């Protein structure tokens, strides 16, 4: 129970009236105020039947609704209420408090498993002299998944044939095989190269070749959870966040194309291992959504040994090529995979390095020159590391963080089209 500012104001007024009315009247007024305060506190002590609705699962960066509903004002019998919801970790809630209930947006900035504490409801008595704080329900567990909406949009684009690689013209549904199956009527979305000219001339109407979908291919996403993946990106995300978003997109696209998807997550030891399976995209998300980077060096050879014995697959290794020395263990371990699998090493480029090469002001200061020189040195070191990885037998893929998922999906579809897996 807490007295309100109104109670303090009444007590101050009684103290001023004591000069005029005398101490006896002041004591009587104070006793009356104390009685009213106790009665108000007793009325405020009755907890309202508050109901909180918070989603059990949200996607990182995607707003979700959080509501706290209180009874009808008539059921409160003149008592006023104010709701406040505390936040935790990387969970943003706005607004955090409101009168008579709460309708807020919840945005999770980091993946994982979080516990949302109960909402607090402050009820004021009918006289407004005392308040009582109550809890609205209990704590709620919140699971924050990767950016599933963006991954599903990519999967839908592949399924509908709307997926386009940067700088390339779409050729209908991507990721399909090249094994001839039948001849059918020409459709407006068909590539001109699908047209069967002899059949067209024979029948007098456009005819196209139909190709069988290649299925049962394996795709394995290998996630580095070591110290290199803890480096922050814009918006509070880490390199591991971008990697898991991209792995999610690859897994959902594999589901659309009938392929099998699996994953291995590691740092100094293997934390998660999911064997390739049909409809493995959802299982991949559940396996990796709560992974966090650790401040240890990653053991690539240990992780790759968990993949090397599988049947031929496309293996996408999500890591960071910061420079040659850091990439030495990766270069040594890549041949373990490249002897049997198609290997892609994927990572993100640091937007701050690109920005350092383009000073924003009209005048270039000495500090801008030093920053640009340091950025050039780091970019050159990354390129040397990438060249060594290519020499070991892997394809290197580096893009801006928002483009990593699309680039990995394009690499996957390209490998299918070239029958490399």
ABEGO torsion letter per residue (X at the ends): XBBBAAAAAAAAAAAAAAAAAEAAAAAAAAAAAAAAAAAAAAAAABBBBBBBBBBABBBBGBBBBBBBBBBBAAAAGGBBBBBBBBBBEABBBOBABBBGEBBBBBBBABBEBBBBBBBBBBBBBAAGABBBBBBBEBBBBBBBBBBAAAAAAAAAAAAAGABBBBGBBBAEBBGBBABBABBBBBBAABBAAABBAAAAAAAGBBBBBBBBBBBGBBBBBBBBABAAAABBBBGGBBAAAAAAAAAAAAAAAAAAAGBBBBBBBBBABBABBBBBBBGAAAAAAAAAAABBBBBBBBBAAAAAAAAAABBBBBBBBBBBBABAAAAAAAAAAAAAAAAABBBBBBBBBBAAAAAAABBABABBBAAAAAAAAAAAAAAAAAAAAAAAAAAAGBBBBBBBAAAAAAAAAAAAAAAAAAGAX
